[in-house]
């Protein structure tokens, strides 16, 4: 698994994974687009063999003493291998 900063080009894959992971409570495309563009957010994507298999985000306003993990999601096939833990550790 390789982690990298998420970009606007990842939006469609992130939204597909968001809807698969949270079918009754998925963020809208507009909300996720705003999160990716926010100067207060940092999102990472996880890739395997060139495919996005996970993502996670943290929100921390400049100068704040606290941060909030906004979301972490993994494709079903990528679960159970420590990838969520790796995403969380990197976001922290």
N, C-alpha and C positions, 0 to 999 in steps of 0.2 A: 504494500500500500504506500502511496506517495501522497503527502499533504502539500497543498499550495493555497495561496490566497484566492478566494472566490472573486470572479469578475462578473460583469453584466452578461458576458457570453455564456455563463453557466446557468442563467436564470431558468431556461426551459427545463433543463435536467434537474435542477433543484426543485422546481415546482412539481415535476412528475414524481420525484421521490417524496416530497412533502405530502402530496395527495395519497400516495400509496401507504405512507407511514401513519398519517393522521386523517383517515377518511372522513371522520365526522367533525374535525376541528382544524382543517388545513388552513394555513395563511393564504390570502389571496395573492395573485401575481403582483398586484400593485403594492401590497404591504411588503412582500419580499424584495421587490425592486427598490423600495424606499430604504429598507434595511441595508441592502448591499451598497447603496449610495451614501448612506449616512456617515458623517465624519466621526460619529460616536460608536460605530459598530465595526467589528472585525469578524469576517466570515472566512472559514476554511472549507475546502472541498477535499475529499479523499478519492483517489483514483486507483484503479487496478486495471492493467492492460488497456489504458487509455479511456476507460469508462468511469464516469462519476458513480461511486458506490456509497457516498456519504457526504454529509456536510454538518457544520456546526457554527454557531455564532455567539459572540459575546458583545454586550453593550457596556461601554464605560465612558461616560462624559469626561472630557479633558479636565484634569485636576481632581477628579472624584477619588475618594478613598475606597469605594466599593464598585464592583462590576456585577452584572447579571448575565448568566448564560441564558441566551434566548431560546436556543433549540439545538438539538443534536439528533440526527436521523441517519440510519444506515439501511441500505437495501437488504432485504431479507437474506440473500445469499452471503452477505458480508458480515452478518451478525454472529456473535459467539466466538470471535477470534481476537478480541481485545481492541478492535478498531475504535469503538466508542470511548474506551478508556484513553486511547492515544489521542483522539480528538479533544477530549476534555483536558488532558494534561497540556496539550499545546495551546489551547485557548486560555488556560489559567496563566 
